[in-house]
Amino acid sequence: MAFPYRADHVGSLLRPQEILEARVNPAVTKDQLRAIEDRQIRRILERQRDAGFRIFTDGELRRRGFMSDFYESVTGIDNADAVNRQWNGGAVPAGLRGHPGVVTGKIQQKKRMAKHELDFLKQHSPGAIKVTIPTPNQFPAIAYKKGISEKAYPTRSEFLWDLVPLFKAEMQALVQDGVKYLQVDAPRYSYYIDPKWRAYIQNEMGMDPNQALEEAIRVDNACIEGVNTKGVTVAMHLCRGNNQSHWYAEGGYDPIAEKLFGQLNVDAFLLEYESERAGTFEPLRFVPPGKVVVLGLVSSKVPELEKPDQLARRIEEASRYVPLENLSLSPQCGFASAMEGNLLTEEQQWRKLQLVVDTARLVWKDA
């Protein structure tokens, strides 16, 4: 059976101005904010349907960022500190200079991560539902701070493995609740393709990058085990950072392709490929037979609209390494991995998404 989602998107959509304003207005109550979010989510579900998508998300409109469901579901994280990270793509806005949340105590779960999002989607989605969830591998690099976090976890590895049962249970619960498409967001794998971030792993985190990569794959496989049952797609999304049209990593998939594509037990890979930062399609030769690659050829970072014939040619080029029936098309990342969103308008976003659908119909007649 062909992959049913030839036209895909990574999940997050630009937050409507009404939501952004409500979030900073102290006069808006939680119930009022929820009502605004409900109305806007119903609207974007209709727009996805009208564009021709067969898989639907809530745009992550309830989240402050693609990882915020995790932070809001646990104790043991202190938002007073931040682990800094270098971003590229022009002047760096103040909101990108750090990441909230440092581990100060043992992680304890206080509620499910995404159940509140799924409950609403099950009532209103026009079709099959995709839910996005971050990989545990996100957090040792950005939430573990030397001099603070050792009191809870002597090593980053201990912290990482303590997250596995929480994420595995959430993934299993989402599938049991009816999710047909589970997307695991894993931009942290870009650390292993960029020389400056490999040096960071070695020098700042005190870990061998090759061993860290192998551990990261084991962690994701431990979370996924038993989740990708019949009729459920489990996909891994990789990018090089995506925040207000900035990025933090560069480089092709070559250093990680053989291990990552060969060992990760997912059904599909959503891969950033919209710019030269991502390298060539040659690493796709390591994708095992039967697995799907969703080509992120449309940029969610810039407003300029790509040309359908150029996208079709790039898909044809990728098909030298992965059969056309195992390829799909999407933007390279979400439009709002953080709620501030990338530097384009909502209508420009929807033109990009319509382009994905139209190009998929051009290339795959079953789209």
Secondary structure, 3 states (H helix, E strand, C coil): CCCCCCECCCCCCCCCHHHHHHHCCCCCCHHHHHHHHHHHHHHHHHHHHHHCCCEECCCCCCCCECCHHHHHHEEEEEEEEECCCCCECCCCCHHHCCCEEEEEEEEEECCCCCHHHHHHHHHHCCCEEEEEEECHHHHHHHHCCCCCHHHCCCCHHHHHHHHHHHHHHHHHHHHHCCCCEEEEECHHHHHHCCHHHHHHHHHCCCCCHHHHHHHHHHHHHHHHCCCCCCCCEEEEEECCCCECCEECCCCCCCCCHHHHHHHCCCCEEEEECCCHHHCCCHHHHHCCCCCEEEEEEECCCCCCCCCHHHHHHHHHHHCCCCCHHHEEEEECCCCCCECCCCCCCHHHHHHHHHHHHHHHHHHCCCC
